Amino acid sequence: MDGIRPWLALARTPGLHAGLLTPLLARYGDVAGLLLASHDELFDLGLSPGAIRCLKAPDQAALDRDEHWLQEAPHHFIPWDSEHYPALLREIPDAPVGLFVDGNWHVLGLPQLAVVGSRNPTHAGIEAAHSFASRLAAGGLTITSGLAIGIDAASHRGALDGGGKTVAVCGTGLDITYPSSHRSLREEISARGVLVSEFPLGTPPAKQNFPRRNRVISGLSVGTLVVEAALKSGSLITARLAASHGREVFAIPGSILNPLSRGCHQLIRDGATLVETADDIFPTLRQLALALDAQTIVGRTTKGPDSTRVSGSPLDKDHKILLDAVGFEPAGVDLLVQRTGLRACEVASMLLILELEGRIESFPGGLYVRAHPEGTK
């Protein structure tokens, strides 16, 4: 096997993740060498018998279907060793060995905030999810959720209505629409954002898939916002995974009479940041962004540009190139990538620094312009 096909074989290997893959690649040099390893060698290195069978005798017909799917736009596969693999997701110990993608894969390199919650929310919960996602997306954050009914769907819709981008992490193969009622929403996300899954084509919506999906949601995101959640729910799993990954957790409080408030209240007791408006999130993410060496981006608050200005310092070469590429007409990350030749994740990181220093300003829809010198507006 050559090209992407060996990685597709790895993606179809049960139980294999980056934590197991890394020492294997270190020993055998590359995926091709790994696939030539003996059964006993692989077993001694910790792979299960089922995983070894898949590696030694891949389902060639399934791999053919994967490759055929990848020939159709806008389908992609991002292997773990690719420079385009999302940087934050790479940091988690059990990161997927690859990602199937439907849509604009560049979006995965943009800083994301997960918004999750109940599949059976209250009307107020749906409104809150939509409102928060819309405001956060308009402020420059990409909204990530799980395409489930309820809070997930309201979050995706809010991001799109806010003129921003959204990432849908699926618990099935991307050739399956689940739930089926979200077909139109899925199509819009594919056109204006991106759908992603670690599960190979044909994977049905099995119960055990969704905790794995949740770790990808939290792994992609700089923080997680929980809108409504029961005490025992997948949303709390996502939030706790986020905390274990060193990411920020936010929770919206609610009525003590609402059972769906109890999960959020428990998270707050455990140290999550209580938020009442979307603008409560931006200051915390700014601090976190600086701590993460600007691996995220945050939008403008109602306080104006002076509230986020930091001490200016001489720009390095890449920051200067990017600043020169940002004109006085709005430009998005994709256009700036074309103008500079830098990677999307690098552009997103540097845009934050430039915004914090007051050199550029962000606008709804993930657009940026050069800041006018004081007194010239």
C-alpha positions as CSV (number, residue, x, y, z in Angstrom):
1,M,0.0,0.0,0.0
2,D,1.2,3.5,-0.7
3,G,0.0,7.1,-0.3
4,I,-2.9,7.6,2.1
5,R,-4.1,4.0,1.9
6,P,-1.9,2.8,4.8
7,W,-3.3,5.5,7.0
8,L,-6.8,4.6,6.1
9,A,-5.9,1.0,7.2
10,L,-4.8,2.4,10.5
11,A,-8.0,4.4,10.9
12,R,-9.9,1.1,10.5
13,T,-7.9,-0.6,13.2
14,P,-10.0,-0.9,16.4
15,G,-8.5,0.5,19.6
16,L,-5.6,2.2,17.8
17,H,-4.9,5.8,18.8
18,A,-1.9,8.2,18.7
19,G,-0.7,7.1,22.2
20,L,-0.2,3.6,20.9
21,L,0.9,4.7,17.4
22,T,3.7,7.0,18.4
23,P,6.1,4.3,19.8
24,L,5.2,2.0,16.9
25,L,6.2,4.6,14.4
26,A,9.3,5.4,16.4
27,R,10.3,1.7,16.2
28,Y,9.4,1.0,12.6
29,G,10.1,4.4,11.0
30,D,6.8,4.8,9.1
31,V,3.4,3.3,8.5
32,A,4.6,1.1,5.8
33,G,7.2,-0.4,8.1
34,L,4.7,-0.9,10.8
35,L,2.4,-2.8,8.5
36,L,5.3,-5.2,7.8
37,A,5.9,-6.0,11.4
38,S,5.2,-9.5,12.6
39,H,2.2,-10.6,14.6
40,D,4.3,-11.4,17.7
41,E,6.1,-8.0,17.5
42,L,2.9,-6.1,17.4
43,F,1.4,-8.2,20.3
44,D,4.5,-7.5,22.4
45,L,4.1,-3.8,21.8
46,G,0.6,-3.8,23.2
47,L,-1.8,-4.2,20.3
48,S,-4.9,-6.4,20.7
49,P,-5.4,-9.5,18.6
50,G,-8.3,-7.8,16.8
51,A,-6.1,-4.8,16.0
52,I,-3.3,-7.0,14.7
53,R,-5.7,-8.9,12.5
54,C,-6.9,-5.6,10.9
55,L,-3.3,-4.4,10.4
56,K,-2.1,-7.7,8.9
57,A,-5.2,-8.3,6.7
58,P,-6.9,-4.9,6.0
59,D,-10.3,-4.9,4.4
60,Q,-9.3,-4.0,0.9
61,A,-12.8,-3.4,-0.4
62,A,-13.5,-1.0,2.5
63,L,-10.2,0.8,1.7
64,D,-11.3,1.1,-1.9
65,R,-14.6,2.7,-0.8
66,D,-12.7,5.1,1.4
67,E,-10.4,6.1,-1.5
68,H,-13.4,6.5,-3.8
69,W,-15.1,8.8,-1.2
70,L,-12.0,10.9,-0.9
71,Q,-12.1,11.6,-4.6
72,E,-15.3,13.5,-4.2
73,A,-15.1,17.2,-3.1
74,P,-15.1,18.4,-0.4
75,H,-13.9,15.1,1.2
76,H,-10.5,14.8,2.9
77,F,-8.5,12.6,5.3
78,I,-6.0,14.1,7.6
79,P,-3.5,11.6,9.1
80,W,-2.0,12.1,12.5
81,D,1.5,12.9,11.0
82,S,0.1,15.7,8.8
83,E,1.1,19.3,9.4
84,H,-2.6,20.0,9.0
85,Y,-3.7,17.8,11.9
86,P,-5.3,20.1,14.5
87,A,-2.6,21.2,17.0
88,L,-4.8,21.1,20.1
89,L,-6.2,17.7,19.3
90,R,-2.7,16.3,18.8
91,E,-2.0,17.2,22.5
92,I,-4.5,14.7,24.0
93,P,-3.0,11.3,24.8
94,D,-5.5,9.2,22.8
95,A,-5.8,11.4,19.8
96,P,-7.3,9.8,16.7
97,V,-4.8,8.4,14.1
98,G,-6.6,10.3,11.4
99,L,-9.7,12.4,10.7
100,F,-12.2,12.0,7.9
101,V,-13.4,15.5,6.8
102,D,-16.4,16.8,4.9
103,G,-16.1,20.5,4.2
104,N,-13.4,23.2,4.6
105,W,-10.6,21.4,6.4
106,H,-8.9,24.7,7.1
107,V,-11.6,25.4,9.7
108,L,-10.1,22.7,11.9
109,G,-7.0,24.9,12.3
110,L,-9.0,27.8,13.7
111,P,-9.4,28.2,17.5
112,Q,-12.6,26.6,18.6
113,L,-15.0,26.7,21.6
114,A,-17.1,23.6,22.2
115,V,-20.8,24.3,23.1
116,V,-22.6,21.2,24.3
117,G,-25.7,20.2,26.3
118,S,-28.8,18.1,26.6
119,R,-30.5,16.3,23.8
120,N,-33.8,17.2,25.5
121,P,-33.3,20.9,26.5
122,T,-35.8,23.4,27.6
123,H,-36.9,26.1,25.3
124,A,-34.8,28.6,27.3
125,G,-31.8,26.2,26.9
126,I,-32.2,26.2,23.1
127,E,-32.4,30.0,23.0
128,A,-29.3,30.3,25.2
129,A,-27.3,27.9,23.1
130,H,-28.3,29.7,19.9
131,S,-27.6,33.2,21.4
132,F,-24.3,32.3,22.9
133,A,-23.1,30.5,19.8
134,S,-24.2,33.4,17.5
135,R,-22.4,36.0,19.7
136,L,-19.3,33.9,20.1
137,A,-19.1,33.1,16.4
138,A,-19.6,36.7,15.5
139,G,-16.7,37.5,17.9
140,G,-14.3,35.3,16.0
141,L,-14.6,31.9,17.7
142,T,-15.4,28.7,15.7
143,I,-18.2,26.8,17.4
144,T,-17.7,23.0,17.8
145,S,-20.4,20.6,18.8
146,G,-21.6,17.1,18.1
147,L,-24.5,17.5,15.6
148,A,-27.0,15.9,18.1
149,I,-30.5,17.1,18.5
150,G,-31.1,19.7,21.2
151,I,-28.3,22.0,22.3
152,D,-25.8,20.7,19.7
153,A,-28.1,21.6,16.8
154,A,-28.9,25.0,18.4
155,S,-25.2,25.8,18.8
156,H,-24.4,24.9,15.1
157,R,-27.3,26.9,13.9
158,G,-26.4,29.9,16.1
159,A,-22.9,29.9,14.8
160,L,-24.1,29.9,11.2
161,D,-26.7,32.6,11.9
162,G,-23.9,34.7,13.5
163,G,-22.0,34.6,10.3
164,G,-19.3,32.4,11.7
165,K,-18.0,28.9,11.3
166,T,-18.8,25.7,13.0
167,V,-17.3,22.2,13.4
168,A,-19.6,19.2,13.7
169,V,-17.9,16.1,15.3
170,C,-19.8,13.0,14.3
171,G,-20.2,9.7,16.1
172,T,-20.6,7.8,12.8
173,G,-18.9,7.5,9.5
174,L,-19.3,10.6,7.4
175,D,-21.3,8.7,4.8
176,I,-24.1,8.4,7.4
177,T,-26.3,11.4,8.4
178,Y,-27.2,11.0,12.1
179,P,-29.7,12.0,13.2
180,S,-31.4,11.9,9.8
181,S,-33.5,14.9,10.7
182,H,-30.3,17.0,10.5
183,R,-29.7,16.4,6.8
184,S,-30.2,20.0,5.8
185,L,-28.2,21.3,8.8
186,R,-25.4,18.9,7.9
187,E,-25.3,20.2,4.3
188,E,-25.1,23.7,5.4
189,I,-22.2,22.9,7.8
190,S,-20.4,21.1,5.0
191,A,-20.8,24.2,2.8
192,R,-19.9,26.8,5.4
193,G,-17.9,24.9,8.0
194,V,-16.7,21.3,8.4
195,L,-17.8,17.9,9.6
196,V,-15.2,15.6,11.1
197,S,-15.1,12.0,12.3
198,E,-12.4,9.6,13.4
199,F,-14.8,6.7,12.4
200,P,-14.3,5.2,9.0
201,L,-17.1,5.1,6.4
202,G,-20.0,2.8,7.2
203,T,-19.6,3.1,11.0
204,P,-23.2,3.2,12.4
205,P,-24.3,5.3,15.4
206,A,-23.4,2.8,18.1
207,K,-23.7,3.8,21.7
208,Q,-19.9,3.4,22.5
209,N,-19.0,5.8,19.7
210,F,-20.3,8.9,21.4
211,P,-17.9,9.1,24.4
212,R,-15.1,8.8,21.8
213,R,-16.7,11.6,19.8
214,N,-16.9,13.7,22.9
215,R,-13.1,13.5,23.6
216,V,-12.5,14.8,20.0
217,I,-15.0,17.7,20.7
218,S,-13.1,18.7,23.8
219,G,-9.7,18.0,22.3
220,L,-10.3,20.3,19.3
221,S,-11.4,23.2,21.5
222,V,-9.6,25.7,23.7
223,G,-12.6,25.5,26.1
224,T,-16.1,24.0,26.5
225,L,-19.3,25.7,27.4
226,V,-22.1,23.6,28.9
227,V,-25.6,25.1,28.4
228,E,-27.9,22.5,30.0
229,A,-27.0,19.1,31.3
230,A,-28.3,16.4,33.7
231,L,-25.9,15.1,36.4
232,K,-25.2,12.0,34.4
233,S,-24.8,13.0,30.7
234,G,-22.4,13.0,27.8
235,S,-22.0,16.8,28.1
236,L,-20.5,16.5,31.6
237,I,-18.1,13.8,30.2
238,T,-17.1,16.3,27.5
239,A,-16.5,19.0,30.1
240,R,-14.5,16.8,32.4
241,L,-12.4,15.7,29.4
242,A,-11.8,19.3,28.6
243,A,-10.6,20.0,32.2
244,S,-8.3,16.9,32.1
245,H,-6.8,18.3,28.9
246,G,-6.1,21.6,30.6
247,R,-8.8,23.5,28.7
248,E,-11.3,26.0,30.2
249,V,-14.8,24.9,31.2
250,F,-17.7,27.3,31.3
251,A,-21.2,26.6,32.5
252,I,-24.5,28.5,32.4
253,P,-26.4,28.4,35.7
254,G,-30.2,27.8,35.8
255,S,-33.2,27.4,38.0
256,I,-32.7,25.0,41.0
257,L,-36.1,23.5,39.9
258,N,-34.7,22.5,36.5
259,P,-33.1,19.0,36.5
260,L,-31.0,20.1,33.5
261,S,-29.4,22.8,35.6
262,R,-27.9,20.3,38.0
263,G,-25.1,19.3,35.8
264,C,-24.0,22.9,35.2
265,H,-24.3,23.7,38.9
266,Q,-22.0,20.7,39.7
267,L,-19.5,21.8,37.1
268,I,-19.5,25.3,38.7
269,R,-18.9,23.7,42.2
270,D,-16.0,21.8,40.6
271,G,-14.4,24.9,39.4
272,A,-16.0,25.7,36.0
273,T,-16.4,29.4,35.2
274,L,-20.0,30.7,35.7
275,V,-21.1,32.7,32.7
276,E,-24.3,34.7,32.2
277,T,-23.5,36.3,28.8
278,A,-21.2,35.4,25.9
279,D,-19.1,38.4,26.7
280,D,-18.2,36.7,30.0
281,I,-16.2,34.1,28.1
282,F,-13.9,36.4,26.1
283,P,-11.7,37.8,28.9
284,T,-11.0,34.3,30.2
285,L,-10.1,33.0,26.7
286,R,-7.8,36.0,26.2
287,Q,-5.8,35.0,29.3
288,L,-5.8,31.4,28.3
289,A,-4.7,32.3,24.8
290,L,-1.6,34.1,26.1
291,A,-0.8,31.2,28.4
292,L,-1.1,28.8,25.4
293,D,1.3,31.1,23.4
294,A,-1.7,32.4,21.4
295,Q,-3.0,29.1,20.2
296,T,-6.5,30.5,20.2
297,I,-8.4,33.6,19.1
298,V,-11.1,35.6,20.8
299,G,-13.5,38.2,19.5
300,R,-14.1,41.7,20.4
301,T,-16.1,42.6,23.5
302,T,-18.4,45.6,23.9
303,K,-15.6,47.4,25.8
304,G,-13.8,48.5,22.7
305,P,-10.2,48.0,21.4
306,D,-8.4,49.8,24.2
307,S,-9.6,47.2,26.8
308,T,-7.6,44.5,25.0
309,R,-4.5,46.5,24.1
310,V,-1.2,45.2,25.4
311,S,2.2,46.7,25.4
312,G,3.4,46.8,21.8
313,S,6.7,45.2,20.9
314,P,8.7,44.8,17.7
315,L,7.1,42.2,15.4
316,D,9.0,39.1,14.2
317,K,9.2,38.4,10.5
318,D,6.1,36.3,10.2
319,H,3.9,38.7,12.3
320,K,5.1,41.5,10.1
321,I,4.3,39.6,6.9
322,L,0.8,38.9,8.3
323,L,0.2,42.4,9.4
324,D,1.2,43.7,5.9
325,A,-1.2,41.2,4.4
326,V,-4.1,42.6,6.4
327,G,-5.5,45.6,4.7
328,F,-8.2,48.1,5.4
329,E,-10.8,45.9,3.6
330,P,-12.1,42.9,5.6
331,A,-10.2,39.7,5.0
332,G,-10.7,36.2,6.4
333,V,-8.2,33.6,7.5
334,D,-8.3,31.6,4.2
335,L,-7.5,34.8,2.2
336,L,-4.6,35.6,4.6
337,V,-3.3,32.1,4.2
338,Q,-3.2,32.6,0.4
339,R,-1.5,36.0,0.8
340,T,1.2,35.0,3.2
341,G,1.8,31.3,2.5
342,L,1.6,30.6,6.3
343,R,-0.5,27.8,7.7
344,A,-4.1,28.5,8.9
345,C,-3.3,27.6,12.5
346,E,-0.2,29.9,12.4
347,V,-2.3,32.7,11.0
348,A,-5.1,32.3,13.6
349,S,-2.5,32.4,16.4
350,M,-0.8,35.5,15.1
351,L,-4.0,37.3,14.5
352,L,-4.8,37.1,18.2
353,I,-1.5,38.7,19.1
354,L,-2.0,41.4,16.5
355,E,-5.5,42.1,17.8
356,L,-4.4,42.1,21.5
357,E,-1.7,44.7,20.5
358,G,-4.3,46.8,18.8
359,R,-2.8,46.5,15.4
360,I,-5.9,44.9,13.8
361,E,-9.6,44.6,14.6
362,S,-11.9,41.6,14.2
363,F,-15.4,41.7,12.8
364,P,-18.3,39.2,12.5
365,G,-17.7,36.3,10.2
366,G,-14.1,35.9,11.2
367,L,-12.9,38.9,9.2
368,Y,-10.0,41.2,10.1
369,V,-8.9,44.7,9.1
370,R,-5.9,46.9,9.9
371,A,-6.6,49.1,12.9
372,H,-6.7,52.8,12.0
373,P,-4.1,54.9,13.8
374,E,-5.7,56.7,16.8
375,G,-7.3,59.9,15.8
376,T,-7.8,59.0,12.1
377,K,-11.2,57.3,12.4
